[in-house]
Amino acid sequence: MPTQPSRGLVTFPNPEPGRDYLIRHECPEYTAVCPVTGQPDFGTIVVSYVPDRLCVELKSLKLYLWSFRNEGHYFEQATNLILDDLVRAMRPRRITVVGRFNVRGGIWTTVVARWEAPAGRARRARGRARRPVRS
């Protein structure tokens, strides 16, 4: 796996596709550039999702977020782009991305973006038989 910034998100099979469970990743080192001033922006990105068939691999998520470092993004744009890219890569049952951005101009900003799979797709996924436990 590369150690340079990358927009490629790597996934792996969900080890428990028959169960709804929450995965939460907190990434406190988000950086980008303000598209207006060119000054650096800092924040924390929190990704919470219930996987369906795939989960995101952590190093690829780190390198993905690192890829924003030298790009100009509004907070709202970045949060929604992260959500869209994660949905495209994993197709989770549901996902929330929270961008908690450090103070700029005396204002703290939090952006929350959510997505949920259509009801029929999520129900079918939960209805799958579980794999037997090996002893």
Order of alpha helices (4+ residues) and beta strands (2+ residues): beta-beta-beta-beta-alpha-alpha-beta-beta-alpha
